[in-house]
Amino acid sequence: MDINTYQTIFSLFYTLYSAMAITVTGKTQPFDTPSMFKGHTKSWLRFFLSLLLLNGLPLMTFVFVFNALSENSASSLTIYSALLLFMPSLVALGFYRIHFGLMIWKTKQGYVFYDKYIYKKKESYLPISLYTDLNARPEHHKEPLAHIIPGIVLPFPKGF
């Protein structure tokens, strides 16, 4: 299979952003298999949501965009076309932002995706690394929608 310039550039950007997203997901403990093994429901919910948002949807998006770019092999590369390649590659970060926003989603009963009995820190039921990260942020950075909405909106430019 031969790939064209558009597919090559998109693949490079997408790979870089995917690697960046993967390196920062550990603090949310998306695949907490010891807790899953113990039968903790929220760990299983976090696992399936993480599998979907960090693996499944990014892979489907990559395949869709990569195949769509196969038709552009005759066009010359311009600044505009490079921007159109760059923006969809941000989808990898967009899925991470959505994932992070959902992981810090909190109700009156506590965090939606974390059990009280798993993380026994008095101030929080979050993993210690996520708790530390959130406490270092300004208040408006702790809001789930501040991560979810940009994760949905930003990667898709008009006309793509």
Secondary structure, 3 states (H helix, E strand, C coil): CCCCHHHHHHHHHHHHHHHHHHHHHHHHCCCCHHHHHCCCHHHHHHHHHHHHHHHHHHHHHHHHHHHHHHHHCCCCCCHHHHHHHHHHHCHHHHHHHHHHHHHCCEECCEECCCCCCCCCECCECCCHHHHHHHHCCCHHHCCCHHHHHHHHHCCCCCCC
